[in-house]
């Protein structure tokens, strides 16, 4: 079966904390995961060699010693536990049988190459990546962005036990990573998410599915990742994109803040070229749902204009006027001025200050 031009699309989150991103190390190399999945492979020797060399020594040893295929059955059951549960009895049995038959055929064709690679001591590395996964057919609602974010939320919990209440999904454009590897086209659609104070992650040793997929979860900077032993795909498409990821996050964060122009007392502290905000007004804005953003913008504009107009009117009034008269004039001026405000961009620009 040809795998040329096959597209694999996944959706996930980029969690950012300072100069680090949250990355998950898989328990299987890409090659071993494909082999366990019962995927057909190529007849060309050079492609099969690249495929086998990508596996770790322990993975090669396990496959070479698995004469009766019990190891394959156990690994396959862990990797596809949830998928098998969603299938009916007959579909699940057929899926397992087809995977086993394909694996046996594929392994027979690459067994000699695998033995050579193992004897040569060629040790592949486990991949690092962002929490991500595919969109399931039953999850599709017709709203593409919402479906993609929901898939990312599900995968973040399944892979790292990160609950939805622990972060905020930013209203930014997603960062997209695309590449082709051995005939398969991969496309990762990654949305930016900001952790809050309750953010945490862990590996649950009672969760067989997570244990079968995840070996480590870490906050890693570009320098830390570059100093580790990583396989080529991680080096090229994760490490190689980190500068662009931070640039996109910074650019969109600053644009997002400029759209909230009414927060004239905002204080920003530059950290690693990312503006971090500590103002209480902005925190209140962050807690608002997306549906109320425009309404909240308009209310904040009216309040800001009302306050400034009231202060100006109070200063120009005579000393004999009472405080109540000055206040009423400010309110009247606020009502007349708020009628002309329609969008957040009509308010005076924020002046960013450093602490």
Buried (B, 14 or more C-beta within 10 A) or exposed (E): EEBEEEEEBBBBBBBBEEBBBBBBBBBBBBBBBBBBBBBBBBEEEEEBBBBBBBBBEEBBEBBEEBEEBEBBBEBBEBBBEEEBEEBEEEEBEEBBEEBBEBBEEBBEBBEEBBEEBBEEEBBBBBBBBBBBBEBBEEEEEEEEEEBBBBBBBBBBBBBBBBBEEBBBBBEBEBBEBEEEBBEBBBEBBBBBBBBEEEBEBEBEEEBBBBBBBBEEBBBBBBEEBEEBEBBBBBBBBBBBBBEEBBEBBBEBBBEEBEBBBBBBEBBBEEEEEBBEBEEEBBEEBEEEEEEEBEEBBBEBBBEBBBEBBBEEBBEEBEEEEEEEBBEEBBEBBBEEBBEEBEEBEEBEEBEBEEE
